[in-house]
Amino acid sequence: EQALLESILEETLVKTGARSVSGIVMDPRDGEIVAMGTYPGLMRGDLQKLWNRGEPELALPRMLQALHLTMEPGSIVKPLILTAALQNGFKFEDPVDVYSKSQTFDNHRRRYEDSHLLRDRTVLGTVVESSNIGIVDIGRRLGKQHVHRCLTTFGLGRRTGVDLPGEERGRVIPLEQWKWHTLSSACFGYAIQVTPIQMIRAYSIIANGGRSVTPHLRRDPSIQDKTVSGDRVIPESIAAQARFAMREVMRIGTGKTVGGTVDMAGKTGTAKMNIHGEYIDGKYTASFIGFAPWGAPERIAMVVVEEPDPAMQGYYASRTAAPAVRSLLEGVLRSPGNQVQQALEQRIPVSWLSQRKAAAASSSNRRDSTEAGQLAPRRIDPGRRADSLASPDDREQGGEPEAWHHDD
Protein backbone atom coordinates (compact mmCIF):
# COMPACT_ATOMS: atom_id res chain seq x y z
CA GLU A 1 0.00 0.00 0.00
CA GLN A 2 2.86 2.41 0.75
CA ALA A 3 4.53 1.67 -2.58
CA LEU A 4 1.21 2.13 -4.38
CA LEU A 5 0.64 5.49 -2.72
CA GLU A 6 4.10 6.76 -3.61
CA SER A 7 3.63 5.68 -7.23
CA ILE A 8 0.23 7.40 -7.50
CA LEU A 9 1.52 10.61 -5.91
CA GLU A 10 4.36 10.79 -8.42
CA GLU A 11 2.01 10.07 -11.32
CA THR A 12 -0.42 12.74 -10.11
CA LEU A 13 2.30 15.37 -9.88
CA VAL A 14 3.43 14.62 -13.42
CA LYS A 15 -0.11 14.78 -14.79
CA THR A 16 -1.14 17.94 -12.96
CA GLY A 17 2.09 19.92 -12.99
CA ALA A 18 1.61 20.54 -9.27
CA ARG A 19 4.23 21.84 -6.86
CA SER A 20 3.55 19.03 -4.39
CA VAL A 21 1.15 16.12 -3.91
CA SER A 22 0.46 14.50 -0.53
CA GLY A 23 -1.65 11.52 0.43
CA ILE A 24 -2.73 9.42 3.36
CA VAL A 25 -4.61 6.12 3.56
CA MET A 26 -6.22 5.01 6.81
CA ASP A 27 -8.55 2.42 8.25
CA PRO A 28 -11.57 4.52 9.34
CA ARG A 29 -12.63 1.92 11.89
CA ASP A 30 -9.63 2.28 14.19
CA GLY A 31 -7.47 5.06 12.74
CA GLU A 32 -4.57 2.86 11.64
CA ILE A 33 -2.49 4.67 9.01
CA VAL A 34 -1.59 2.19 6.30
CA ALA A 35 0.17 4.57 3.90
CA MET A 36 1.33 8.18 3.96
CA GLY A 37 3.63 10.24 1.78
CA THR A 38 4.47 13.36 -0.20
CA TYR A 39 5.94 13.80 -3.65
CA PRO A 40 8.47 15.15 -4.26
CA GLY A 41 9.88 13.89 -0.99
CA LEU A 42 13.46 13.48 0.07
CA MET A 43 15.92 12.50 -2.63
CA ARG A 44 18.49 9.82 -1.88
CA GLY A 45 21.10 11.29 0.46
CA ASP A 46 19.07 14.37 1.44
CA LEU A 47 18.38 13.16 4.97
CA GLN A 48 22.05 12.37 5.57
CA LYS A 49 23.04 15.85 4.38
CA LEU A 50 20.55 17.46 6.74
CA TRP A 51 21.70 15.19 9.55
CA ASN A 52 25.34 16.16 8.96
CA ARG A 53 24.39 19.84 9.06
CA GLY A 54 22.53 19.34 12.33
CA GLU A 55 19.18 20.20 10.73
CA PRO A 56 17.30 16.88 10.48
CA GLU A 57 14.04 18.58 11.53
CA LEU A 58 13.94 20.25 8.11
CA ALA A 59 13.16 16.84 6.64
CA LEU A 60 9.90 16.43 8.52
CA PRO A 61 7.72 18.78 6.44
CA ARG A 62 8.79 16.98 3.26
CA MET A 63 8.13 13.55 4.72
CA LEU A 64 5.07 14.14 6.87
CA GLN A 65 3.16 16.78 4.92
CA ALA A 66 -0.14 15.27 6.02
CA LEU A 67 0.72 16.46 9.54
CA HIS A 68 2.50 19.70 8.68
CA LEU A 69 0.48 21.25 5.86
CA THR A 70 -2.06 23.78 7.11
CA MET A 71 -4.62 24.91 4.57
CA GLU A 72 -8.08 26.28 4.11
CA PRO A 73 -9.99 23.13 3.17
CA GLY A 74 -12.59 24.51 0.78
CA SER A 75 -15.63 22.42 -0.03
CA ILE A 76 -14.49 19.25 1.73
CA VAL A 77 -15.90 20.89 4.87
CA LYS A 78 -19.46 20.85 3.48
CA PRO A 79 -20.35 17.28 4.57
CA LEU A 80 -19.46 18.27 8.14
CA ILE A 81 -21.86 21.22 7.96
CA LEU A 82 -24.46 18.81 6.55
CA THR A 83 -24.25 16.65 9.68
CA ALA A 84 -24.90 19.72 11.86
CA ALA A 85 -27.93 20.60 9.76
CA LEU A 86 -29.34 17.07 9.95
CA GLN A 87 -28.88 16.99 13.72
CA ASN A 88 -30.79 20.26 14.01
CA GLY A 89 -33.90 19.17 12.16
CA PHE A 90 -33.01 19.79 8.52
CA LYS A 91 -34.11 17.16 5.99
CA PHE A 92 -32.50 16.25 2.69
CA GLU A 93 -35.54 17.51 0.81
CA ASP A 94 -35.76 20.88 2.58
CA PRO A 95 -35.41 23.80 0.14
CA VAL A 96 -32.51 26.23 0.19
CA ASP A 97 -32.76 29.90 -0.72
CA VAL A 98 -30.87 29.77 -4.00
CA TYR A 99 -32.44 31.70 -6.86
CA SER A 100 -29.38 32.73 -8.86
CA LYS A 101 -25.78 31.74 -9.44
CA SER A 102 -24.75 35.08 -7.93
CA GLN A 103 -26.56 36.48 -4.90
CA THR A 104 -26.34 38.14 -1.51
CA PHE A 105 -28.01 37.48 1.84
CA ASP A 106 -29.57 39.72 4.48
CA ASN A 107 -28.85 42.98 2.64
CA HIS A 108 -25.10 42.53 3.01
CA ARG A 109 -22.76 43.60 0.21
CA ARG A 110 -20.98 40.28 0.13
CA ARG A 111 -21.85 38.35 -3.01
CA TYR A 112 -21.58 34.58 -3.36
CA GLU A 113 -21.26 32.82 -6.69
CA ASP A 114 -21.67 29.35 -8.12
CA SER A 115 -20.47 28.35 -11.57
CA HIS A 116 -24.00 27.25 -12.45
CA LEU A 117 -27.45 27.66 -10.99
CA LEU A 118 -28.07 24.93 -8.44
CA ARG A 119 -30.35 22.42 -10.12
CA ASP A 120 -31.51 20.49 -7.06
CA ARG A 121 -32.29 23.36 -4.69
CA THR A 122 -32.41 21.25 -1.56
CA VAL A 123 -30.15 20.50 1.38
CA LEU A 124 -28.98 17.30 -0.31
CA GLY A 125 -28.50 19.00 -3.66
CA THR A 126 -26.36 21.67 -2.04
CA VAL A 127 -23.75 19.11 -0.98
CA VAL A 128 -24.01 16.92 -4.08
CA GLU A 129 -23.52 19.89 -6.43
CA SER A 130 -21.22 21.70 -3.97
CA SER A 131 -23.12 24.99 -3.96
CA ASN A 132 -21.46 27.77 -1.99
CA ILE A 133 -24.70 29.76 -1.98
CA GLY A 134 -26.70 26.83 -0.69
CA ILE A 135 -24.28 25.97 2.11
CA VAL A 136 -24.14 29.62 3.22
CA ASP A 137 -27.94 29.63 3.43
CA ILE A 138 -27.85 26.48 5.55
CA GLY A 139 -25.14 27.94 7.76
CA ARG A 140 -26.88 31.24 8.37
CA ARG A 141 -30.04 29.37 9.38
CA LEU A 142 -28.03 27.14 11.72
CA GLY A 143 -26.23 30.07 13.32
CA LYS A 144 -22.62 30.54 14.29
CA GLN A 145 -22.85 28.56 17.53
CA HIS A 146 -23.93 25.38 15.76
CA VAL A 147 -21.44 25.78 12.91
CA HIS A 148 -18.55 26.48 15.28
CA ARG A 149 -19.53 23.53 17.48
CA CYS A 150 -19.69 21.29 14.41
CA LEU A 151 -16.16 22.16 13.30
CA THR A 152 -14.63 21.74 16.75
CA THR A 153 -16.61 18.56 17.51
CA PHE A 154 -15.04 16.96 14.44
CA GLY A 155 -11.63 17.94 15.80
CA LEU A 156 -10.67 20.76 13.44
CA GLY A 157 -8.19 23.16 14.98
CA ARG A 158 -6.89 20.49 17.39
CA ARG A 159 -4.07 18.00 17.10
CA THR A 160 -5.27 14.47 16.45
CA GLY A 161 -2.73 12.80 18.74
CA VAL A 162 -1.09 10.80 15.96
CA ASP A 163 2.03 8.99 17.13
CA LEU A 164 4.41 11.03 14.97
CA PRO A 165 6.29 14.21 15.84
CA GLY A 166 5.60 17.72 14.64
CA GLU A 167 1.83 17.67 14.11
CA GLU A 168 0.42 21.15 13.50
CA ARG A 169 -2.75 22.31 15.17
CA GLY A 170 -4.49 24.43 12.55
CA ARG A 171 -6.99 27.03 13.66
CA VAL A 172 -10.69 27.48 14.15
CA ILE A 173 -11.31 31.06 15.24
CA PRO A 174 -12.78 31.26 18.77
CA LEU A 175 -16.54 31.68 18.69
CA GLU A 176 -16.48 35.05 20.43
CA GLN A 177 -14.40 36.43 17.53
CA TRP A 178 -16.76 35.25 14.79
CA LYS A 179 -18.37 37.89 12.60
CA TRP A 180 -21.24 37.27 10.21
CA HIS A 181 -18.73 36.85 7.37
CA THR A 182 -16.68 34.36 9.41
CA LEU A 183 -19.78 32.17 9.61
CA SER A 184 -20.43 32.22 5.88
CA SER A 185 -16.76 31.71 5.00
CA ALA A 186 -16.37 28.75 7.34
CA CYS A 187 -19.34 26.98 5.78
CA PHE A 188 -17.42 26.42 2.56
CA GLY A 189 -14.00 25.98 4.01
CA TYR A 190 -12.40 29.39 4.36
CA ALA A 191 -11.47 31.38 7.50
CA ILE A 192 -10.32 28.11 9.11
CA GLN A 193 -7.01 26.27 8.94
CA VAL A 194 -6.80 22.47 8.99
CA THR A 195 -4.29 19.72 8.31
CA PRO A 196 -4.93 16.73 6.03
CA ILE A 197 -4.78 14.33 8.97
CA GLN A 198 -7.46 16.36 10.78
CA MET A 199 -9.74 16.16 7.75
CA ILE A 200 -9.28 12.44 7.17
CA ARG A 201 -9.94 11.84 10.86
CA ALA A 202 -13.14 13.93 10.63
CA TYR A 203 -14.31 11.97 7.58
CA SER A 204 -13.48 8.71 9.36
CA ILE A 205 -16.10 9.63 11.94
CA ILE A 206 -18.68 9.76 9.16
CA ALA A 207 -17.32 6.60 7.53
CA ASN A 208 -17.32 4.43 10.66
CA GLY A 209 -20.79 5.31 11.89
CA GLY A 210 -20.09 8.32 14.08
CA ARG A 211 -17.27 7.42 16.49
CA SER A 212 -13.93 9.11 17.10
CA VAL A 213 -10.60 7.55 16.15
CA THR A 214 -7.00 8.49 16.87
CA PRO A 215 -4.72 8.14 13.85
CA HIS A 216 -1.77 5.91 14.61
CA LEU A 217 0.96 3.88 12.94
CA ARG A 218 1.64 0.96 15.23
CA ARG A 219 -0.91 -1.73 15.86
CA ASP A 220 -0.51 -5.03 17.65
CA PRO A 221 -0.60 -7.53 14.74
CA SER A 222 -2.32 -10.05 17.00
CA ILE A 223 -5.38 -7.79 17.24
CA GLN A 224 -7.67 -8.55 14.33
CA ASP A 225 -10.84 -7.02 15.79
CA LYS A 226 -11.85 -3.95 13.77
CA THR A 227 -14.89 -3.09 15.90
CA VAL A 228 -15.28 0.68 16.19
CA SER A 229 -15.10 1.54 19.89
CA GLY A 230 -14.26 5.25 20.14
CA ASP A 231 -16.42 7.89 21.75
CA ARG A 232 -19.58 8.74 19.86
CA VAL A 233 -19.34 12.06 18.03
CA ILE A 234 -22.50 12.04 15.90
CA PRO A 235 -25.48 9.64 15.83
CA GLU A 236 -25.09 6.60 13.61
CA SER A 237 -28.17 7.62 11.60
CA ILE A 238 -26.62 11.02 10.83
CA ALA A 239 -23.37 9.40 9.73
CA ALA A 240 -25.32 7.08 7.43
CA GLN A 241 -27.12 10.01 5.81
CA ALA A 242 -23.85 11.86 5.29
CA ARG A 243 -22.32 8.76 3.67
CA PHE A 244 -25.30 8.57 1.33
CA ALA A 245 -24.89 12.23 0.38
CA MET A 246 -21.22 11.64 -0.39
CA ARG A 247 -22.10 8.61 -2.47
CA GLU A 248 -24.46 10.84 -4.46
CA VAL A 249 -21.57 13.25 -5.00
CA MET A 250 -19.79 10.46 -6.85
CA ARG A 251 -22.88 9.20 -8.64
CA ILE A 252 -24.47 12.41 -9.94
CA GLY A 253 -22.54 15.34 -8.44
CA THR A 254 -19.13 16.97 -8.70
CA GLY A 255 -17.37 13.59 -8.58
CA LYS A 256 -19.40 11.83 -11.25
CA THR A 257 -16.63 12.05 -13.88
CA VAL A 258 -14.13 10.22 -11.66
CA GLY A 259 -15.42 6.78 -12.61
CA GLY A 260 -13.56 3.65 -11.59
CA THR A 261 -14.54 0.23 -10.29
CA VAL A 262 -14.51 0.92 -6.55
CA ASP A 263 -17.83 1.63 -4.81
CA MET A 264 -16.66 4.95 -3.38
CA ALA A 265 -18.19 7.90 -1.54
CA GLY A 266 -16.33 11.18 -1.29
CA LYS A 267 -16.18 14.94 -1.60
CA THR A 268 -14.16 17.36 -3.70
CA GLY A 269 -12.71 20.67 -2.56
CA THR A 270 -10.81 23.39 -4.38
CA ALA A 271 -9.59 26.45 -2.48
CA LYS A 272 -7.60 29.48 -3.52
CA MET A 273 -4.25 29.49 -1.73
CA ASN A 274 -3.47 32.03 0.97
CA ILE A 275 0.26 32.72 1.16
CA HIS A 276 1.43 35.15 3.84
CA GLY A 277 -2.04 36.68 4.05
CA GLU A 278 -2.44 37.10 0.29
CA TYR A 279 -4.82 35.11 -1.91
CA ILE A 280 -2.93 34.45 -5.11
CA ASP A 281 -4.70 34.29 -8.47
CA GLY A 282 -4.05 31.02 -10.27
CA LYS A 283 -2.78 29.18 -7.19
CA TYR A 284 -5.11 26.57 -5.70
CA THR A 285 -5.14 23.65 -3.33
CA ALA A 286 -7.23 20.76 -4.66
CA SER A 287 -8.32 18.09 -2.17
CA PHE A 288 -10.39 14.96 -2.24
CA ILE A 289 -11.37 12.52 0.51
CA GLY A 290 -13.03 9.23 -0.36
CA PHE A 291 -13.85 5.96 1.36
CA ALA A 292 -14.89 2.52 0.19
CA PRO A 293 -16.93 0.42 0.14
CA TRP A 294 -19.25 3.32 0.84
CA GLY A 295 -21.80 1.31 2.84
CA ALA A 296 -19.24 -0.28 5.19
CA PRO A 297 -15.91 1.47 4.61
CA GLU A 298 -12.66 -0.41 5.15
CA ARG A 299 -10.31 2.25 3.78
CA ILE A 300 -10.38 6.03 3.59
CA ALA A 301 -7.92 8.10 1.56
CA MET A 302 -7.12 11.76 1.06
CA VAL A 303 -4.98 13.40 -1.60
CA VAL A 304 -3.98 17.08 -1.58
CA VAL A 305 -2.61 18.64 -4.77
CA GLU A 306 -0.83 21.94 -4.15
CA GLU A 307 -0.69 24.43 -7.01
CA PRO A 308 -1.81 22.26 -9.92
CA ASP A 309 -1.09 23.83 -13.30
CA PRO A 310 -4.45 25.03 -14.74
CA ALA A 311 -3.06 24.55 -18.25
CA MET A 312 -2.65 20.81 -17.76
CA GLN A 313 -5.60 18.96 -16.20
CA GLY A 314 -7.10 22.08 -14.67
CA TYR A 315 -7.09 22.85 -10.98
CA TYR A 316 -10.42 21.44 -9.80
CA ALA A 317 -10.19 18.53 -7.38
CA SER A 318 -12.46 16.39 -9.55
CA ARG A 319 -9.72 16.39 -12.20
CA THR A 320 -6.63 16.30 -10.00
CA ALA A 321 -7.02 14.83 -6.52
CA ALA A 322 -10.12 12.66 -6.99
CA PRO A 323 -8.69 10.35 -9.70
CA ALA A 324 -5.68 9.73 -7.44
CA VAL A 325 -7.90 8.68 -4.53
CA ARG A 326 -9.91 6.43 -6.83
CA SER A 327 -6.73 4.67 -7.95
CA LEU A 328 -5.56 4.41 -4.35
CA LEU A 329 -8.75 2.82 -3.08
CA GLU A 330 -8.95 0.46 -6.04
CA GLY A 331 -5.43 -0.68 -5.28
CA VAL A 332 -5.41 -0.90 -1.49
CA LEU A 333 -8.65 -2.84 -1.27
CA ARG A 334 -6.93 -5.53 -3.35
CA SER A 335 -3.58 -5.34 -1.53
CA PRO A 336 -3.70 -5.90 2.24
CA GLY A 337 -0.74 -5.03 4.42
CA ASN A 338 0.82 -2.12 6.24
CA GLN A 339 4.17 -0.90 4.95
CA VAL A 340 4.09 2.73 6.09
CA GLN A 341 5.99 2.04 9.31
CA GLN A 342 8.84 0.34 7.45
CA ALA A 343 8.91 3.06 4.81
CA LEU A 344 9.18 5.82 7.40
CA GLU A 345 11.83 4.08 9.50
CA GLN A 346 13.93 3.37 6.41
CA ARG A 347 14.11 7.13 5.90
CA ILE A 348 14.33 8.38 9.52
CA PRO A 349 16.84 7.00 12.03
CA VAL A 350 14.77 5.20 14.63
CA SER A 351 16.64 6.81 17.52
CA TRP A 352 15.99 10.28 16.12
CA LEU A 353 12.31 9.52 15.54
CA SER A 354 11.98 8.45 19.17
CA GLN A 355 13.74 11.61 20.33
CA ARG A 356 11.46 13.79 18.23
CA LYS A 357 8.37 12.06 19.64
CA ALA A 358 9.59 12.71 23.17
CA ALA A 359 10.38 16.33 22.38
CA ALA A 360 6.99 16.83 20.77
CA ALA A 361 5.24 15.37 23.80
CA SER A 362 7.19 17.50 26.29
CA SER A 363 6.45 20.73 24.44
CA SER A 364 2.81 19.96 23.64
CA ASN A 365 1.36 22.09 26.43
CA ARG A 366 3.50 25.07 25.51
CA ARG A 367 2.54 24.87 21.82
CA ASP A 368 -1.13 24.40 22.59
CA SER A 369 -1.15 27.71 24.48
CA THR A 370 0.06 29.71 21.47
CA GLU A 371 -2.00 31.14 18.64
CA ALA A 372 -2.40 28.29 16.18
CA GLY A 373 -2.35 30.72 13.29
CA GLN A 374 1.35 31.20 14.01
CA LEU A 375 2.07 27.55 13.26
CA ALA A 376 1.84 27.97 9.50
CA PRO A 377 3.89 30.97 8.41
CA ARG A 378 3.72 29.94 4.76
CA ARG A 379 -0.04 30.13 4.83
CA ILE A 380 -0.93 32.83 7.34
CA ASP A 381 0.55 36.18 8.26
CA PRO A 382 0.14 36.20 12.05
CA GLY A 383 -0.10 39.98 11.99
CA ARG A 384 -3.47 39.90 10.24
CA ARG A 385 -6.78 39.31 11.95
CA ALA A 386 -7.59 35.63 11.45
CA ASP A 387 -11.20 36.28 10.47
CA SER A 388 -10.02 38.66 7.75
CA LEU A 389 -8.68 35.65 5.84
CA ALA A 390 -12.17 34.94 4.56
CA SER A 391 -11.40 36.03 1.00
CA PRO A 392 -8.90 37.64 -1.37
CA ASP A 393 -10.94 40.85 -1.21
CA ASP A 394 -11.07 41.23 2.55
CA ARG A 395 -8.51 44.02 2.59
CA GLU A 396 -10.70 46.19 0.38
CA GLN A 397 -14.10 44.96 1.53
CA GLY A 398 -13.56 44.62 5.27
CA GLY A 399 -14.51 40.96 5.23
CA GLU A 400 -17.22 41.38 2.59
CA PRO A 401 -15.79 40.19 -0.74
CA GLU A 402 -17.72 41.04 -3.86
CA ALA A 403 -17.90 37.46 -5.06
CA TRP A 404 -17.22 33.86 -4.11
CA HIS A 405 -16.91 31.37 -6.92
CA HIS A 406 -18.40 27.91 -6.90
CA ASP A 407 -15.72 25.28 -6.45
CA ASP A 408 -15.95 21.58 -7.02
Backbone hydrogen bonds, N-H to C=O, Kabsch-Sander energy under -0.5 kcal/mol:
donor,donor_aa,acceptor,acceptor_aa,energy
5,L,1,E,-2.4
6,E,2,Q,-2.4
7,S,3,A,-2.1
8,I,4,L,-2.4
9,L,5,L,-2.7
10,E,6,E,-2.0
11,E,7,S,-2.3
12,T,8,I,-2.6
13,L,9,L,-2.2
14,V,10,E,-2.1
15,K,11,E,-2.3
16,T,12,T,-2.3
17,G,13,L,-1.9
18,A,13,L,-0.6
19,R,306,E,-2.3
20,S,306,E,-1.2
21,V,39,Y,-2.7
22,S,304,V,-2.4
23,G,37,G,-2.5
24,I,302,M,-2.0
25,V,35,A,-2.9
26,M,300,I,-2.9
27,D,32,E,-2.4
30,D,27,D,-0.8
31,G,27,D,-2.5
33,I,216,H,-3.2
34,V,25,V,-2.1
34,V,32,E,-0.6
35,A,25,V,-1.5
37,G,23,G,-2.3
39,Y,21,V,-3.0
46,D,43,M,-2.4
49,K,45,G,-2.0
50,L,46,D,-2.4
51,W,47,L,-2.7
52,N,48,Q,-2.6
53,R,49,K,-1.6
54,G,51,W,-1.3
55,E,50,L,-3.1
58,L,55,E,-1.7
59,A,56,P,-1.9
60,L,57,E,-0.8
62,R,59,A,-0.7
63,M,59,A,-1.2
63,M,60,L,-0.9
64,L,60,L,-3.4
67,L,64,L,-1.9
68,H,64,L,-1.5
69,L,65,Q,-2.7
71,M,194,V,-2.5
74,G,189,G,-2.1
76,I,73,P,-0.9
77,V,74,G,-1.7
78,K,75,S,-1.7
80,L,77,V,-0.8
81,I,77,V,-1.6
82,L,78,K,-2.3
83,T,79,P,-1.7
84,A,80,L,-1.4
85,A,81,I,-2.2
86,L,82,L,-2.7
87,Q,83,T,-2.0
88,N,84,A,-0.9
88,N,85,A,-0.8
89,G,86,L,-1.2
90,F,85,A,-2.4
94,D,91,K,-1.5
96,V,121,R,-1.4
98,V,96,V,-2.1
99,Y,97,D,-0.5
103,Q,112,Y,-2.2
108,H,105,F,-2.2
111,R,401,P,-1.4
112,Y,103,Q,-3.0
113,E,404,W,-2.8
114,D,101,K,-2.3
121,R,119,R,-1.1
122,T,120,D,-2.5
123,V,92,F,-0.6
123,V,94,D,-1.7
124,L,92,F,-2.1
126,T,122,T,-2.0
127,V,123,V,-1.2
127,V,124,L,-0.5
128,V,124,L,-2.5
129,E,125,G,-2.7
131,S,126,T,-2.4
132,N,130,S,-0.6
135,I,131,S,-1.9
136,V,132,N,-2.1
137,D,133,I,-2.0
138,I,134,G,-2.2
139,G,135,I,-2.5
140,R,136,V,-2.7
141,R,137,D,-1.6
142,L,138,I,-2.0
143,G,139,G,-2.7
147,V,143,G,-2.0
148,H,144,K,-2.7
149,R,145,Q,-2.4
150,C,146,H,-2.2
151,L,147,V,-2.2
152,T,148,H,-2.3
153,T,149,R,-2.6
154,F,150,C,-1.8
155,G,152,T,-1.3
156,L,151,L,-2.1
158,R,155,G,-1.4
164,L,162,V,-1.8
167,E,164,L,-0.5
168,E,67,L,-2.2
171,R,193,Q,-2.7
173,I,191,A,-0.6
177,Q,174,P,-2.2
178,W,175,L,-1.9
183,L,179,K,-1.7
184,S,180,W,-1.7
185,S,181,H,-2.3
186,A,182,T,-2.6
187,C,183,L,-1.4
188,F,184,S,-0.6
188,F,185,S,-1.2
189,G,186,A,-1.6
190,Y,185,S,-2.4
191,A,389,L,-0.6
193,Q,171,R,-3.0
194,V,71,M,-2.7
197,I,66,A,-2.1
199,M,195,T,-1.9
200,I,196,P,-2.6
201,R,197,I,-1.6
202,A,198,Q,-2.3
203,Y,199,M,-2.5
204,S,200,I,-1.6
205,I,201,R,-1.3
206,I,202,A,-1.0
207,A,203,Y,-2.7
208,N,204,S,-2.7
209,G,206,I,-0.9
210,G,205,I,-2.6
212,S,231,D,-3.0
216,H,31,G,-2.2
223,I,220,D,-2.3
224,Q,222,S,-0.8
233,V,210,G,-3.7
234,I,210,G,-1.6
239,A,235,P,-2.1
240,A,236,E,-2.3
241,Q,237,S,-1.8
242,A,238,I,-2.3
243,R,239,A,-2.3
244,F,240,A,-2.1
245,A,241,Q,-2.3
246,M,242,A,-2.1
247,R,243,R,-1.9
248,E,244,F,-2.2
249,V,245,A,-1.5
250,M,246,M,-1.2
251,R,247,R,-1.7
252,I,248,E,-3.0
253,G,248,E,-1.2
253,G,249,V,-0.8
254,T,128,V,-1.7
255,G,249,V,-1.8
256,K,253,G,-1.9
258,V,255,G,-1.7
264,M,262,V,-1.6
265,A,291,F,-2.3
266,G,246,M,-1.6
267,K,289,I,-1.9
269,G,287,S,-1.8
271,A,285,T,-2.5
273,M,283,K,-2.6
275,I,273,M,-0.6
275,I,278,E,-3.0
276,H,274,N,-0.5
276,H,378,R,-0.5
277,G,379,R,-1.0
278,E,275,I,-1.3
280,I,273,M,-1.8
280,I,278,E,-0.6
281,D,279,Y,-0.5
283,K,280,I,-1.7
284,Y,282,G,-0.5
285,T,271,A,-2.9
286,A,284,Y,-0.5
286,A,305,V,-2.6
287,S,269,G,-3.4
288,F,303,V,-1.7
289,I,267,K,-1.6
290,G,301,A,-2.4
291,F,265,A,-2.5
292,A,299,R,-2.1
294,W,263,D,-2.0
296,A,293,P,-0.6
298,E,292,A,-2.4
299,R,292,A,-2.0
300,I,26,M,-2.6
301,A,290,G,-2.9
302,M,24,I,-2.3
303,V,288,F,-2.0
304,V,22,S,-2.6
305,V,286,A,-3.3
306,E,20,S,-2.8
306,E,304,V,-0.6
307,E,284,Y,-2.6
307,E,305,V,-0.5
309,D,16,T,-2.7
312,M,309,D,-2.1
314,G,309,D,-0.8
319,R,316,Y,-1.4
320,T,316,Y,-0.9
322,A,317,A,-2.9
324,A,320,T,-0.6
325,V,321,A,-1.9
326,R,322,A,-2.5
327,S,323,P,-2.2
328,L,324,A,-2.3
329,L,325,V,-2.9
330,E,326,R,-2.4
331,G,327,S,-1.9
332,V,328,L,-3.2
333,L,329,L,-1.7
334,R,331,G,-1.3
335,S,331,G,-0.5
335,S,332,V,-0.7
339,Q,34,V,-0.8
340,V,34,V,-0.7
343,A,339,Q,-2.5
344,L,340,V,-2.5
345,E,341,Q,-2.4
346,Q,342,Q,-1.8
347,R,343,A,-0.7
347,R,344,L,-0.9
348,I,344,L,-1.9
353,L,349,P,-2.5
354,S,350,V,-2.3
355,Q,351,S,-2.0
356,R,352,W,-2.7
357,K,353,L,-2.2
358,A,354,S,-2.1
359,A,355,Q,-2.5
360,A,356,R,-2.7
361,A,357,K,-2.2
362,S,358,A,-2.3
363,S,359,A,-1.6
364,S,361,A,-0.9
367,R,363,S,-2.4
368,D,364,S,-2.6
369,S,365,N,-1.1
370,T,367,R,-1.7
374,Q,371,E,-1.8
375,L,372,A,-2.3
376,A,373,G,-0.8
379,R,376,A,-1.7
380,I,376,A,-2.7
384,R,381,D,-2.3
388,S,385,R,-1.4
389,L,386,A,-1.7
390,A,387,D,-0.7
391,S,388,S,-0.7
394,D,391,S,-1.3
396,E,393,D,-0.7
397,Q,393,D,-2.7
398,G,394,D,-2.1
399,G,394,D,-0.6
